[in-house]
């Protein structure tokens, strides 16, 4: 593989109980790929500010090349606020006005063996246009919508996001989808969404259901995999879904999916289980 996998999406800093933790779904996937031995290049909106420096240091420490796009509002920061027994996140202006400017990066995207999209502003037609124009897109485009309520509060934002996601899904080798994503974006079960996408050209849909495991659906049927039980207790589930996407992407790079999705999905569940046994979103390798 001459060029690294291109990962496009969010990179941010979480402020939790006074600590600054580098994260973001796309960043977690890119770092996860590097930890799995797959060269990765992260394309994300990162500013020349203190949070941006943390993101750059984190990428460098894990061997991920960062292509920082224009960040007129700086780097995205998500402040965690405790709400009873749960956490909710409040984003700064950069987070609320997220946009990864891909203008001028067409050559980079075309050269990548795979393009992985995670937590991107799909509600903006100009955001998805460069991805829709990718050559051989159905062979190398992987998507995780990572739909978040905080990003879809504006008038018509959810509906526009649905249109953008449908357009890219129809050109994708694999779309990772959670039940929460399907309910938020379409108001339907993930199985319904998967069936609809397969009819429009999506090659495979990975439906993740947390502790209940996952299913990959294709036009030829489906395979299921459960999350293996481990002796160590679960610490948190941050980054578990991102580790699944990273693992499945690594399997595609290796060509393992050509023999069926059962093996890749089982490995992805093992990686996710290991990741939940450690704090934070850093992908962990199963023993």
C-alpha positions as CSV (number, residue, x, y, z in Angstrom):
1,X,0.0,0.0,0.0
2,X,1.8,3.1,-1.3
3,X,-0.5,5.7,0.2
4,X,-2.0,5.9,3.7
5,X,-5.7,5.4,4.3
6,X,-7.4,8.9,4.4
7,X,-9.6,9.4,7.4
8,X,-11.9,12.5,7.1
9,X,-13.9,13.9,10.0
10,X,-13.7,15.4,13.5
11,X,-10.7,15.9,15.8
12,X,-11.4,17.7,19.1
13,X,-10.5,18.1,22.7
14,X,-12.9,16.9,25.4
15,X,-12.8,18.9,28.6
16,X,-13.8,16.5,31.4
17,X,-13.5,17.3,35.1
18,X,-10.7,19.8,34.4
19,X,-8.7,17.5,32.2
20,X,-8.2,18.0,28.4
21,X,-8.5,14.7,26.5
22,X,-7.8,14.5,22.8
23,X,-10.5,12.7,20.9
24,X,-13.0,12.9,18.1
25,X,-14.4,9.9,16.1
26,X,-12.2,10.4,13.0
27,X,-9.1,11.0,15.1
28,X,-9.8,7.8,17.1
29,X,-10.2,5.8,13.9
30,X,-7.0,7.2,12.4
31,X,-5.0,6.4,15.6
32,X,-6.7,3.0,15.8
33,X,-5.6,2.2,12.3
34,X,-2.0,3.2,13.1
35,X,-2.1,0.9,16.2
36,X,-3.3,-1.9,13.9
37,X,-0.3,-1.4,11.7
38,X,-2.2,0.5,8.9
39,X,-0.7,3.9,7.8
40,X,-3.3,6.6,8.3
41,X,-3.6,10.2,7.3
42,X,-6.2,12.3,9.2
43,X,-7.9,15.2,7.4
44,X,-9.6,17.4,10.1
45,X,-10.4,21.0,11.0
46,X,-7.6,21.9,13.5
47,X,-6.7,25.4,14.5
48,X,-3.4,27.0,15.6
49,X,-4.4,27.2,19.2
50,X,-3.9,25.4,22.5
51,X,-6.4,22.6,21.7
52,X,-5.0,22.3,18.2
53,X,-1.5,21.8,19.7
54,X,-2.8,18.9,21.8
55,X,-4.3,17.3,18.7
56,X,-1.1,17.7,16.7
57,X,1.0,16.2,19.6
58,X,-1.4,13.3,19.9
59,X,-1.3,12.5,16.2
60,X,2.4,12.7,16.1
61,X,2.8,10.5,19.2
62,X,0.8,7.7,17.4
63,X,2.3,8.1,14.0
64,X,-0.7,9.6,12.3
65,X,-0.1,12.2,9.6
66,X,-2.4,15.2,10.2
67,X,-3.6,17.4,7.3
68,X,-5.2,20.3,9.2
69,X,-7.8,22.1,7.1
70,X,-8.8,25.8,7.5
71,X,-10.2,26.4,11.0
72,X,-11.7,29.9,11.1
73,X,-13.2,29.3,14.6
74,X,-10.3,27.4,16.0
75,X,-10.2,23.8,17.2
76,X,-13.4,22.1,18.3
77,X,-13.7,21.6,22.1
78,X,-16.5,19.7,23.8
79,X,-17.1,20.5,27.5
80,X,-18.5,17.6,29.4
81,X,-21.3,18.5,31.8
82,X,-22.6,16.0,34.3
83,X,-26.4,15.6,34.1
84,X,-27.4,13.2,36.8
85,X,-25.7,10.0,36.1
86,X,-24.8,10.8,32.5
87,X,-22.6,13.2,30.6
88,X,-23.8,15.7,28.0
89,X,-21.4,17.8,25.9
90,X,-21.5,21.5,25.1
91,X,-19.5,22.5,22.0
92,X,-17.7,25.7,21.3
93,X,-18.2,27.7,18.1
94,X,-15.7,25.5,16.2
95,X,-17.6,22.4,17.2
96,X,-21.0,23.8,16.3
97,X,-19.8,25.2,13.0
98,X,-17.7,22.2,12.0
99,X,-16.6,21.9,8.4
100,X,-13.7,20.1,7.0
101,X,-12.6,22.1,3.9
102,X,-11.6,19.5,1.3
103,X,-10.9,22.0,-1.5
104,X,-7.5,21.3,-2.9
105,X,-7.3,17.9,-1.4
106,X,-8.9,16.0,-4.3
107,X,-5.5,14.5,-5.3
108,X,-5.0,13.2,-1.7
109,X,-8.4,11.6,-1.6
110,X,-8.0,10.0,-5.1
111,X,-4.6,8.6,-4.1
112,X,-5.8,7.0,-0.9
113,X,-6.5,3.2,-1.1
114,X,-9.5,3.8,1.2
115,X,-11.3,6.9,2.4
116,X,-12.9,6.6,5.8
117,X,-15.5,9.2,6.8
118,X,-16.5,9.6,10.5
119,X,-18.6,12.3,12.2
120,X,-18.6,14.7,9.2
121,X,-21.0,17.6,8.6
122,X,-23.1,15.6,6.0
123,X,-25.9,18.2,6.2
124,X,-23.8,20.5,4.0
125,X,-23.9,19.6,0.2
126,X,-20.5,21.3,-0.3
127,X,-19.0,19.1,2.5
128,X,-19.9,15.8,0.7
129,X,-19.4,17.0,-2.9
130,X,-15.7,15.9,-3.1
131,X,-16.6,12.6,-1.6
132,X,-19.4,12.0,-4.0
133,X,-17.1,12.6,-6.9
134,X,-14.5,10.1,-5.9
135,X,-13.6,7.6,-8.6
136,X,-14.2,3.9,-7.7
137,X,-16.0,5.1,-4.6
138,X,-17.9,2.0,-4.1
139,X,-14.7,0.0,-3.8
140,X,-13.0,2.3,-1.2
141,X,-15.4,4.5,0.7
142,X,-16.3,3.6,4.3
143,X,-18.6,5.8,6.5
144,X,-19.7,6.1,10.1
145,X,-22.3,8.9,10.4
146,X,-21.8,9.2,14.1
147,X,-24.9,11.4,14.2
148,X,-25.0,13.6,17.4
149,X,-28.1,15.5,18.5
150,X,-25.9,18.5,19.4
151,X,-24.9,18.9,15.8
152,X,-28.4,18.5,14.3
153,X,-30.4,21.1,16.2
154,X,-30.8,23.7,13.5
155,X,-33.8,24.1,11.2
156,X,-33.8,21.3,8.7
157,X,-30.3,20.1,9.8
158,X,-31.5,16.5,10.5
159,X,-33.3,16.3,7.1
160,X,-30.3,17.6,5.2
161,X,-28.0,15.2,7.1
162,X,-30.2,12.3,6.1
163,X,-30.0,13.4,2.4
164,X,-26.2,13.7,2.5
165,X,-25.8,10.3,4.3
166,X,-28.1,8.6,1.8
167,X,-26.0,10.0,-1.1
168,X,-22.7,8.8,0.3
169,X,-24.1,5.4,1.5
170,X,-25.2,4.6,-2.0
171,X,-21.5,4.9,-3.1
172,X,-20.0,3.0,-0.1
173,X,-18.2,-0.3,0.4
174,X,-19.3,-0.2,4.1
175,X,-21.4,2.0,6.3
176,X,-21.3,1.5,10.1
177,X,-24.6,2.3,11.7
178,X,-25.9,2.2,15.2
179,X,-29.6,1.9,16.3
180,X,-29.2,5.4,17.8
181,X,-28.0,6.8,14.4
182,X,-30.9,5.3,12.5
183,X,-33.4,6.6,15.1
184,X,-32.0,10.1,15.2
185,X,-31.5,10.6,11.5
186,X,-34.4,8.6,10.0
187,X,-36.7,7.7,12.9
188,X,-36.5,4.0,12.0
189,X,-34.8,0.8,13.0
190,X,-31.2,0.3,11.7
191,X,-32.3,-2.9,10.0
192,X,-34.8,-0.8,7.9
193,X,-32.1,1.7,7.0
194,X,-29.7,-1.1,6.0
195,X,-32.3,-2.7,3.7
196,X,-33.0,0.5,2.0
197,X,-29.4,1.3,1.5
198,X,-28.6,-2.1,0.0
199,X,-31.2,-1.4,-2.6
200,X,-29.5,1.9,-3.6
201,X,-26.0,0.5,-4.0
202,X,-24.4,0.2,-0.6
203,X,-22.2,-2.9,-0.5
204,X,-22.4,-3.7,3.2
205,X,-23.9,-2.2,6.4
206,X,-22.4,-2.9,9.8
207,X,-25.1,-2.5,12.4
208,X,-23.6,-2.1,15.9
209,X,-25.7,-2.7,19.0
210,X,-23.3,-2.1,21.9
211,X,-23.0,-5.0,24.3
212,X,-25.3,-7.1,22.1
213,X,-22.6,-7.2,19.4
214,X,-23.0,-6.4,15.7
215,X,-24.3,-7.6,12.3
216,X,-23.0,-7.0,8.8
217,X,-25.7,-7.1,6.2
218,X,-25.0,-7.5,2.5
219,X,-27.1,-8.4,-0.6
220,X,-26.2,-12.0,0.0
221,X,-27.3,-12.2,3.7
222,X,-25.8,-11.3,7.0
223,X,-23.4,-12.4,9.7
224,X,-23.5,-11.8,13.4
225,X,-20.8,-11.5,16.0
226,X,-21.0,-11.1,19.8
227,X,-18.8,-9.1,22.0
228,X,-16.5,-11.6,23.8
229,X,-16.5,-11.6,27.6
230,X,-13.2,-10.7,29.2
231,X,-12.1,-11.2,32.8
232,X,-11.2,-7.5,33.2
233,X,-14.2,-5.2,34.1
234,X,-15.4,-2.6,31.6
235,X,-13.9,0.8,32.4
236,X,-15.8,2.9,29.8
237,X,-17.2,2.5,26.3
238,X,-15.6,5.7,24.8
239,X,-14.1,4.9,21.4
240,X,-15.6,1.4,21.2
241,X,-17.5,2.2,18.0
242,X,-14.4,3.9,16.5
243,X,-12.3,0.8,17.3
244,X,-14.9,-1.3,15.4
245,X,-14.6,0.9,12.3
246,X,-10.8,1.0,12.5
247,X,-10.7,-2.8,12.8
248,X,-13.1,-3.4,9.9
249,X,-11.1,-0.9,7.8
250,X,-7.9,-2.8,8.6
251,X,-9.6,-6.0,7.4
252,X,-10.6,-4.3,4.1
253,X,-7.0,-3.1,3.6
254,X,-5.8,-6.8,4.1
255,X,-8.5,-8.0,1.7
256,X,-10.0,-10.3,4.4
257,X,-13.6,-9.1,3.6
258,X,-13.4,-10.7,0.2
259,X,-13.7,-14.1,1.9
260,X,-16.8,-13.0,3.8
261,X,-17.4,-10.5,6.7
262,X,-17.6,-13.1,9.5
263,X,-13.9,-13.1,10.4
264,X,-13.5,-9.3,10.1
265,X,-16.6,-8.7,12.3
266,X,-15.4,-11.2,15.0
267,X,-12.0,-9.4,15.1
268,X,-13.7,-6.0,15.4
269,X,-15.8,-7.2,18.3
270,X,-12.6,-8.5,20.1
271,X,-10.9,-5.1,19.5
272,X,-14.0,-3.3,20.9
273,X,-14.1,-5.5,24.0
274,X,-10.4,-4.8,24.7
275,X,-10.9,-1.1,24.1
276,X,-13.7,-0.9,26.7
277,X,-11.3,-2.3,29.4
278,X,-9.2,0.9,29.2
279,X,-10.1,4.5,29.9
280,X,-10.4,6.8,27.0
281,X,-10.9,6.3,23.2
282,X,-7.5,4.8,22.4
283,X,-8.0,1.5,20.5
284,X,-6.6,-1.5,22.5
285,X,-5.4,-4.7,21.0
286,X,-6.9,-8.0,22.3
287,X,-4.5,-10.3,24.0
